[in-house]
Amino acid sequence: MLIIGEKLNSTISRVREAIKSKDKNFIQGLARRQVEAGAEMLDVNTAMGVENEPADMEWLVRAVQEVVDVPLCIDSTNPEAIKRALQAHRGKAMVNSISLEKQRLEGILPLALEYGCSVVALTMDEKGIPDSSAERVGIAERLMEIAEKTNLNREDVYFDPLVLPLAVNDRNAVTFFESLAEIKQRLKARTISGLSNVSHSLPKRRLINRYFLTICMSLGMDAAILDPLDQQLMTAVMATNLLLNRDPMCRKYLKAYRAGSLVE
Amino acid sequence: MLIIGEKLNSTISRVREAIKSKDKNFIQGLARRQVEAGAEMLDVNTAMGVENEPADMEWLVRAVQEVVDVPLCIDSTNPEAIKRALQAHRGKAMVNSISLEKQRLEGILPLALEYGCSVVALTMDEKGIPDSSAERVGIAERLMEIAEKTNLNREDVYFDPLVLPLAVNDRNAVTFFESLAEIKQRLKARTISGLSNVSHSLPKRRLINRYFLTICMSLGMDAAILDPLDQQLMTAVMATNLLLNRDPMCRKYLKAYRAGSLVE
């Protein structure tokens, strides 16, 4: 499973300040620490409370790629910011995100094609996020048809079935799991998710997020946007990979144990 | 999921000593603590290093049921010990275990029928535990046919697909998950497992056991024999029930949080 670090996000106030003040040192430190902790890609977001999203995004992409050698996940709804990011980006980026919403499809999908990116595809349309897994899978199918028509590679589309908070509806995680399993089995497509929505407004959120991730991994989820600095979470990834036969001879697990980085 | 406390087991040296010396106080304390921690049934085992298994088993059953109001899981391969346990037992016991081995089928299944018990049915035969999930499910099917012929209720059979250590073979947990899923889907039968085999001879075993349990629960496992005094494990059960829509309005999770019993 591809691990995408979530920390370079302007919704986090300290990060927002650093983007505002162009505090390269802070940004680069946070980029390095995430990669050292196991992130294979970094999400970058400059949308919140910042005046010039396109300029900030370009600055952020350049600052991060000066110090780490991983591709970035360009997290924006602003086509101009995405374009500036992709122009500055080295390697194959991911664009986060398209959906069946007209504005996103027309504004963002062409950029992903032009720059040869992978994309996160949200299973929602103009009416929002459907309640049922069947409708979400239906949207994924339509998005896959569009992707194939436009010659976007199948394996460059990561569907996010959009988990909503359990505190709002007891069934929200199950609806997500059903959608994920169905997209994997029927569409044979790649899948992705963030972890934090599921636990919104519940106590001990990181605990819930961790077991959520284990279930997602057991269903074959291909990528996760998460906090790689959460050592208990990264330990969950190790243990789950071990259980799912994705750690030959238990080597990574034992190496992490010897390094003292398995945290119960 | 039915939680069966595993601690009253003569393979644990302190418990073995207490059985030998008929230390009722210790045994009853351990029984009480497991039930208070959430066990809905208690496994009892007197096989190891004790001279008279049938007499010890009868003593253990009586001692435990003097102080807790839960049924017991009679864990023995000795038909005489099982018989003495069932004669002494109040309520509906579980017998642990039958298999396709002739000795167990002929010696133990009739007792389960006579005393109206549920049974743990291991997916193994005279040749041992098959490598493939297909063969294990095949054994489960034959056991289910036998159970139905003898008028044992379908829902009184808990199949254990027998997890083997990951340290021996990387695929062992996956083979178990496949068998479990297939027994649930194709046979529509109940399933059960212990947690500790999977992590045998690896470091930080309780960590592995915990994520193993979460995956088992997501596959619909009906019962687990576990250590209810492991607070992190019981927290995993809470969080997983929450995610799988088995905790209406998040009530149990929030109650455990307020009681301070959620341990990350």
Contacts between the chains, C-beta under 8 A, distances in Angstrom:
chain1	res1	chain2	res2	distance
A	166	B	242	6.1
A	166	B	243	7.2
A	166	B	250	6.3
A	167	B	250	6.5
A	170	B	245	5.0
A	170	B	247	7.2
A	170	B	248	6.0
A	170	B	249	6.7
A	170	B	250	7.2
A	171	B	245	5.2
A	173	B	242	7.8
A	173	B	243	4.5
A	173	B	244	7.3
A	173	B	245	7.0
A	174	B	243	7.8
A	174	B	244	6.4
A	174	B	245	4.6
A	177	B	218	7.4
A	198	B	243	7.3
A	202	B	242	8.0
A	202	B	250	6.4
A	202	B	253	7.2
A	202	B	254	7.7
A	203	B	254	7.3
A	203	B	257	4.7
A	203	B	262	7.6
A	204	B	257	6.4
A	204	B	262	5.4
A	204	B	264	6.3
A	206	B	264	7.0
A	207	B	235	6.7
A	207	B	239	5.6
A	207	B	262	6.7
A	207	B	264	5.1
A	208	B	239	5.3
A	208	B	242	6.6
A	208	B	243	7.0
A	210	B	239	7.7
A	211	B	214	5.1
A	211	B	236	6.3
A	211	B	239	4.5
A	211	B	240	5.3
A	211	B	243	6.0
A	212	B	243	5.7
A	214	B	211	5.1
A	214	B	214	4.9
A	214	B	215	6.5
A	215	B	214	6.5
A	215	B	215	7.2
A	215	B	218	4.7
A	215	B	240	7.6
A	215	B	243	6.3
A	215	B	244	8.0
A	218	B	177	7.4
A	218	B	215	4.7
A	218	B	218	6.1
A	232	B	264	6.7
A	235	B	207	6.7
A	236	B	211	6.3
A	239	B	207	5.6
A	239	B	208	5.3
A	239	B	210	7.7
A	239	B	211	4.5
A	240	B	211	5.3
A	240	B	215	7.7
A	242	B	166	6.1
A	242	B	173	7.8
A	242	B	202	8.0
A	242	B	208	6.6
A	243	B	166	7.2
A	243	B	173	4.5
A	243	B	174	7.8
A	243	B	198	7.3
A	243	B	208	7.0
A	243	B	211	6.0
A	243	B	212	5.7
A	243	B	215	6.3
A	244	B	173	7.3
A	244	B	174	6.4
A	244	B	215	8.0
A	245	B	170	5.0
A	245	B	171	5.2
A	245	B	173	7.0
A	245	B	174	4.6
A	247	B	170	7.2
A	248	B	170	6.0
A	249	B	170	6.7
A	250	B	166	6.3
A	250	B	167	6.5
A	250	B	170	7.2
A	250	B	202	6.4
A	253	B	202	7.2
A	254	B	202	7.7
A	254	B	203	7.3
A	257	B	203	4.7
A	257	B	204	6.3
A	262	B	203	7.6
A	262	B	204	5.4
A	262	B	207	6.7
A	264	B	204	6.4
A	264	B	206	7.0
A	264	B	207	5.1
A	264	B	232	6.7
